[in-house]
Structures are given as structure tokens and as C-alpha cells.
Amino acid sequence: MNRCRLVTGLAWHDLRHDHKLSLYLIASLVAVIAPLLLLFGLKHGVVSQMQAALLRDPVNLEIRMLGNGNLSPGWLASVAQRPDVGFTVGQTRSLSAVADLIKDRSHFAADVEILPTAAGDPLLPHAAPGPADDEIVLSDKLAAQLQARPGDTLQLRVQRKRQDTREQGGMRVRVAAILDPAFSRRPLMLVSMPLQIALERFFDGYQEPLLGMHAGEPGPAQEIGFARARLYARDMDSVAPLEAWLNAQRIETTSRLHEINNIKAINQVLSLIFSVIALTAVAGCLASLTGAFIANIDRKRKDLAVLRLLGFQKRAIAGFVLTQAWSLTTLAFLCGLIVYALGSLAFDALLGQSQATDGFACRITPTHILTGLGLTWLVALAASLLGALRALRVQPAESLREL
């Protein structure tokens, strides 16, 4: 330990003595590190924000089924267990998924679209439970039309024609929540699965006490099937395989896969550009550092020979060179981070004000910083090893020749 501290101290004192040369080396490294950090920050910031914008809108993860089929509850349960599925719930026929909503004589809406929901629905507020059987969730547009707020009570009404007789059912429902305007741009309401099934049975002519309808045939004993399902992928990478699996099941679908693929293509192009620039810069930095370390070793051959004459072994000389390389690159990386921070603030301030670059950001994460520091150390290690090999060839007798 004493020898390590001695070698480290000598390396630091030597750098302080040749402070001008040390500053030149640090400046040359900063000239490479800071632009690479800024370039990667731009790439990561742009792509991550585009991905976040897609994820903020659950519609981008939705896979919509086209047409009507006959999906059993068991099939839906098996789909929900798939690792690439984020949320799914069965839907009844479109003709039985409408109802009228009435607040008062001045505020009402006819033939409102109904969607089923449950806990975990991406459209619902985060961690919000699904609505109860006597509750509904309104879209922002429908809430504005009805002038309704959470906690208000509305009248839900449905009508059917059975045996040439018009029958009306309905119930009082409470507004549990209102959807984010970005999630739905059309008037609709979300209801619980039991209420959706009750509406289906009502329109099929069965008795339905939940809707106050006691006329008609008794309800069927078997489980009801679903015409289709509301289905959301777990993440963007799951959309393509999940849609392909549904198509293999002969279920026609539509999704935002084209927009997702565009984001991935942009990420690939930016990654390729960054990789080419980074490799070129690293190669230039490696060559520059190697030349600088070798030149510094040649300039200090006499000093290194004196150290050898004083009893320093070859590994101590190698440690001396490696310590200087590690110290210079660490200081250069820290300075590069400062330059990056100033540059990213300038980018965010200047480009963030433009409508064409709204939400523009230059960002790197702590993981990126640690990775960059590790790569910087690897480059310094590769460059210093060549200098260390040259330093190991210095013989103690060289110090005596100069006398």
C-alpha cells in the first residue's frame, strides 16, 4: 500500500509540475468527449421523447379488431395471460353498445357509444379502479356536452322493440371520472362488464333487473360470448407480434404499427450516425493519446531511468504511466460533463422555443454517464499501455550515461 501511495503521489506531482502539458491533454480530450456527449444526448432526447409521446397516448398501443366474431370468455382469459398483452376486455355487438344519457332537460345525449372497462384500463387515470355497476366514466367531449362533473348523477336510458311493443329500461348512474381529453376525442362512456352484459341482454329481449326491465324472456344460463375485444399491447415492441398472432387466428385488426415503426427507424438511423461519428472520434482520440503518451515517455526517459536506479520495479513504472492516464481522462471526462451540461441547457433554451422542435430535449441518464466514463477509461488504458510498454524499456543505466 505504501508503494502504491508513493507511485500515485509521484504521478500527481509530475502532472502538477507539467501543468501546461496536462491542461493541453485534458483540453484535447474534452474536445472529443463533450461533442460526443452532446450528440448522444440529442439522439437519446429526441427518440425518448418521441417514444414517450407515443406511450402517453394509449391509442398507440391499442390493437382494434375489425368486424364481429364469437370470442368466448375462456379465450379472452387466455389472451390476458400473454406476456405481450397489457390490457384486454370483451366487447359486445356495436348495436347493443349505445344508450342515452340525460342530466336535465337542457343537457342530454342520444345514442352514446359505450365501451367496457375494468381495473388496469390504459384510458383510466393511473391506478384508478374500474367503475362499479352503477357508475360510468365519461370522455371529456361528452362531459362538456352534458356539463357533467365527477360525482354527478345521470339517467341512463335504453329502448328496444319486442313483439311490436316499445319497451324502455334505464337506471341512475354516477359519474366516476372523466377521461383525459387526449385519450378520446369523441363522445363515449366507459361502463363495467356487468352493465355492458346487461345492456346486451336487454337488447336481445331478455329480462334485465339491473335496467329495471322485468318483461321478456328469462336471461340465458350459458356464458355470453363477445363480438370482439378491446386489446392493448404491453409496450411498443409488443404491438407487432401481438397483431401478427391475432391475424394468424384469422382476426382482422388495425393498429398504429406504422407510426411505431417510424420511430424505430429514426432511432436506427440516429444510432448509425452516432456510431460512425463516435468510432471516428474514438479512433482519433486513441491515436492522439497514444502519440502524446509516447512523446511524454521519450521526454522523461531520464527521469524514469532515475526512478529505476532508485529501485522502482517495472510494474511501478507501468503503474506510474497508467495512473497519469487515468487521472487525465477522469478530469477530462468531468470537464466534458460540464461542457455538456452548458450545451444541453443552450439547446433546450433555444430549440425548445420553436414550434418545429416543441418539447425538444438533450438528455442523458446516469447509466449513460457511467458507460461513457467506462469507455473513456478503456480508451485511456489502450493508449497508456503502449506508453507503459515503452517506459518498461527504459534501463537504469540510461541515467548514468547523462552524467
Secondary structure in CASP SS format (residue, H / E / C, confidence):
PFRMAT SS
TARGET T0000
AUTHOR 0000-0000-0000
METHOD secondary structure of the structure
MODEL  1
M C 1.00
N H 1.00
R H 1.00
C H 1.00
R H 1.00
L H 1.00
V H 1.00
T H 1.00
G H 1.00
L H 1.00
A H 1.00
W H 1.00
H H 1.00
D H 1.00
L H 1.00
R H 1.00
H H 1.00
D C 1.00
H H 1.00
K H 1.00
L H 1.00
S H 1.00
L H 1.00
Y H 1.00
L H 1.00
I H 1.00
A H 1.00
S H 1.00
L H 1.00
V H 1.00
A H 1.00
V H 1.00
I H 1.00
A H 1.00
P H 1.00
L H 1.00
L H 1.00
L H 1.00
L H 1.00
F H 1.00
G H 1.00
L H 1.00
K H 1.00
H H 1.00
G H 1.00
V H 1.00
V H 1.00
S H 1.00
Q H 1.00
M H 1.00
Q H 1.00
A H 1.00
A H 1.00
L H 1.00
L H 1.00
R H 1.00
D C 1.00
P H 1.00
V H 1.00
N H 1.00
L H 1.00
E E 1.00
I E 1.00
R E 1.00
M E 1.00
L C 1.00
G C 1.00
N C 1.00
G C 1.00
N C 1.00
L E 1.00
S C 1.00
P H 1.00
G H 1.00
W H 1.00
L H 1.00
A H 1.00
S H 1.00
V H 1.00
A H 1.00
Q C 1.00
R C 1.00
P C 1.00
D C 1.00
V E 1.00
G E 1.00
F E 1.00
T E 1.00
V E 1.00
G E 1.00
Q E 1.00
T C 1.00
R C 1.00
S H 1.00
L H 1.00
S H 1.00
A C 1.00
V E 1.00
A E 1.00
D E 1.00
L E 1.00
I E 1.00
K E 1.00
D E 1.00
R C 1.00
S C 1.00
H E 1.00
F E 1.00
A E 1.00
A E 1.00
D E 1.00
V E 1.00
E E 1.00
I E 1.00
L E 1.00
P E 1.00
T C 1.00
A C 1.00
A C 1.00
G C 1.00
D C 1.00
P C 1.00
L C 1.00
L C 1.00
P C 1.00
H C 1.00
A C 1.00
A C 1.00
P C 1.00
G C 1.00
P C 1.00
A C 1.00
D C 1.00
D C 1.00
E E 1.00
I E 1.00
V E 1.00
L E 1.00
S C 1.00
D H 1.00
K H 1.00
L H 1.00
A H 1.00
A H 1.00
Q H 1.00
L H 1.00
Q C 1.00
A C 1.00
R C 1.00
P C 1.00
G C 1.00
D C 1.00
T E 1.00
L E 1.00
Q E 1.00
L E 1.00
R E 1.00
V E 1.00
Q E 1.00
R E 1.00
K E 1.00
R E 1.00
Q C 1.00
D C 1.00
T E 1.00
R E 1.00
E E 1.00
Q E 1.00
G E 1.00
G E 1.00
M E 1.00
R E 1.00
V E 1.00
R E 1.00
V E 1.00
A E 1.00
A E 1.00
I E 1.00
L C 1.00
D C 1.00
P C 1.00
A C 1.00
F C 1.00
S C 1.00
R C 1.00
R C 1.00
P C 1.00
L E 1.00
M E 1.00
L E 1.00
V E 1.00
S C 1.00
M H 1.00
P H 1.00
L H 1.00
Q H 1.00
I H 1.00
A H 1.00
L H 1.00
E H 1.00
R H 1.00
F H 1.00
F H 1.00
D C 1.00
G C 1.00
Y E 1.00
Q C 1.00
E E 1.00
P H 1.00
L H 1.00
L H 1.00
G C 1.00
M E 1.00
H C 1.00
A C 1.00
G C 1.00
E E 1.00
P C 1.00
G C 1.00
P C 1.00
A C 1.00
Q C 1.00
E C 1.00
I C 1.00
G C 1.00
F E 1.00
A C 1.00
R E 1.00
A E 1.00
R E 1.00
L E 1.00
Y E 1.00
A E 1.00
R C 1.00
D C 1.00
M H 1.00
D H 1.00
S H 1.00
V H 1.00
A H 1.00
P H 1.00
L H 1.00
E H 1.00
A H 1.00
W H 1.00
L H 1.00
N H 1.00
A H 1.00
Q C 1.00
R C 1.00
I C 1.00
E C 1.00
T E 1.00
T E 1.00
S C 1.00
R C 1.00
L H 1.00
H H 1.00
E H 1.00
I H 1.00
N H 1.00
N H 1.00
I H 1.00
K H 1.00
A H 1.00
I H 1.00
N H 1.00
Q H 1.00
V H 1.00
L H 1.00
S H 1.00
L H 1.00
I H 1.00
F H 1.00
S H 1.00
V H 1.00
I H 1.00
A H 1.00
L H 1.00
T H 1.00
A H 1.00
V H 1.00
A H 1.00
G H 1.00
C H 1.00
L H 1.00
A H 1.00
S H 1.00
L H 1.00
T H 1.00
G H 1.00
A H 1.00
F H 1.00
I H 1.00
A H 1.00
N H 1.00
I H 1.00
D H 1.00
R H 1.00
K C 1.00
R H 1.00
K H 1.00
D H 1.00
L H 1.00
A H 1.00
V H 1.00
L H 1.00
R H 1.00
L H 1.00
L C 1.00
G C 1.00
F C 1.00
Q C 1.00
K H 1.00
R H 1.00
A H 1.00
I H 1.00
A H 1.00
G H 1.00
F H 1.00
V H 1.00
L H 1.00
T H 1.00
Q H 1.00
A H 1.00
W H 1.00
S H 1.00
L H 1.00
T H 1.00
T H 1.00
L H 1.00
A H 1.00
F H 1.00
L H 1.00
C H 1.00
G H 1.00
L H 1.00
I H 1.00
V H 1.00
Y H 1.00
A H 1.00
L H 1.00
G H 1.00
S H 1.00
L H 1.00
A H 1.00
F H 1.00
D H 1.00
A H 1.00
L H 1.00
L H 1.00
G C 1.00
Q C 1.00
S C 1.00
Q H 1.00
A H 1.00
T H 1.00
D C 1.00
G C 1.00
F C 1.00
A C 1.00
C C 1.00
R C 1.00
I C 1.00
T C 1.00
P H 1.00
T H 1.00
H H 1.00
I H 1.00
L H 1.00
T H 1.00
G H 1.00
L H 1.00
G H 1.00
L H 1.00
T H 1.00
W H 1.00
L H 1.00
V H 1.00
A H 1.00
L H 1.00
A H 1.00
A H 1.00
S H 1.00
L H 1.00
L H 1.00
G H 1.00
A H 1.00
L H 1.00
R H 1.00
A H 1.00
L H 1.00
R C 1.00
V C 1.00
Q C 1.00
P C 1.00
A H 1.00
E H 1.00
S H 1.00
L H 1.00
R H 1.00
E C 1.00
L C 1.00
END
